[in-house]
Amino acid sequence: MSPRFIAYTPEWESVEPDFDKNVRLLIATMEQHITGSMTADGNGRALREAHSKGYGLVRGEVEILDGLPEEYAQGIYATPGRHDALVRFSNGSARPGPDEKLGGAVGLALKLFDIDGPTLLEDEPDSRTFDYTTINAPVFFCSTVRHYLFVQELFLRAGAYFAEGRPGRRRFYRDYVTGMGTLAPDEWAWEELLAFLALVQRPLVNVLLSAYTTMGAVRHGDYLAKVRLTPDPRCAAAVAERSMDPGAAGEFFRPALVAELRERPYAFRIQVQLCTDPVHMPVDDLTVEWPEWRSPYVTVARLRFPAQDISGADNLERMDALSFTPWRVTAAHRPLGSIMRARKEAYRRSSVLRHRLNHQERREPRTADEVLPLKAPAPNTTTPKVSGPATEP
């Protein structure tokens, strides 16, 4: 018997108490951090409040597959075709630093071009671009904006906590669970702490070898879903630099990505997991991983990277000028839940402020070529190329 997928209705758009007030507080703290980052990090530039360190901007193409089952052929996936794409790989930390100190929490932000239909962003409905913001974990470290407020403060102070060694780490974990003393014992944030620990303890591997998820739920046309980008197995098997060794170099994520894409093409599968049980697959609790045995991920598109040279400093500059938000989507892919809703204005305000402080034009590109013309790698005459198929047949 086929599973019964849960239908999307507006009733899934619940709002937590004091949502607007808490979002204002979140944005105020975020803007203070972005402004302060111009001097705090010593580089004279305003940084993102999260994912402040990028590893590279990659040119790609998304192929939406033909012949999908009706339940998966929803929204933009109802029309087979190919779309140019850009991908930003970045560390999830709020501050830059050596890779070995930032850990293995990595984000993949995807931008598709030439997508029909207005976006859900009131200030740029006709951009014809479509974004996913994903991270290499199936869960997020909090589920409410109220909790995000104290988590945000803890993250911004994390360096001071951990500089104290074991006592500082213990205080950090205690303050996380207790909401810095604001939560009653029966409200302590144990699930959030466990999700955080799972995220920061991700293994240090080549960014091309991780699976990336939206963490939060999204609308998928008539249904509720989560989205995942997972490496094509045959491409993953061909990756030469796999585990990252902190002892070998201070920087290893970007050099490994640059080296891999210089040698060979690569591919990810874009997959959708439809909700079949809102109790065990909740919309508003991002600390809960949706079990795949209840509903498997189904491939709806392929993201392909041709071999390319992303080694130049201009690659990072072009990446820094871009904005990504989970709300730059059509209505059929609306983000769901309080955390996802909070991101709408928070991401917009972050982008506006950062571009203003950095004297960058804030404009959504119309084509991928406009941002990153494809730069083929120079022939490598010293290192033998590792062979391996680029994509599925």
Buried (B, 14 or more C-beta within 10 A) or exposed (E): EEEEBBEBEEEBBEEBEEBEEBBEBBBEBBBEBBBEBBEEBEEEBBBBBBBBBBBBBBBBBBBBBEEBEEBBBBBBBEEEEEBBBBBBBBBBBBBBBEBBEBBBBBBBBBBBBBBEBEBBBEEBEEBBBBBBBBBBBBBBBBBBBBBBBBBBEBBBBBBEBBEEEEEBEEBBBEBBBBBBEEBEEEEBBEBBBBBBEBBBEBEBBBBBBBBBBBBBBBBBBBBBBBBBBBBBEBBBEBBBBEEBEEEEEEEBBBBBBBBBBBBBBBBBBBBBBBBBBEEEBBBBBBBBBBEEEBBEBBBBBBBBBBBBBBBEEEBBEBBBBBBBBBBBBBEBBBBBBBBBBBBBBBBBBBBBBBBEBBEBEBEBBEEBEEBBEEBEBEEEEEEEEEEBBBBEE
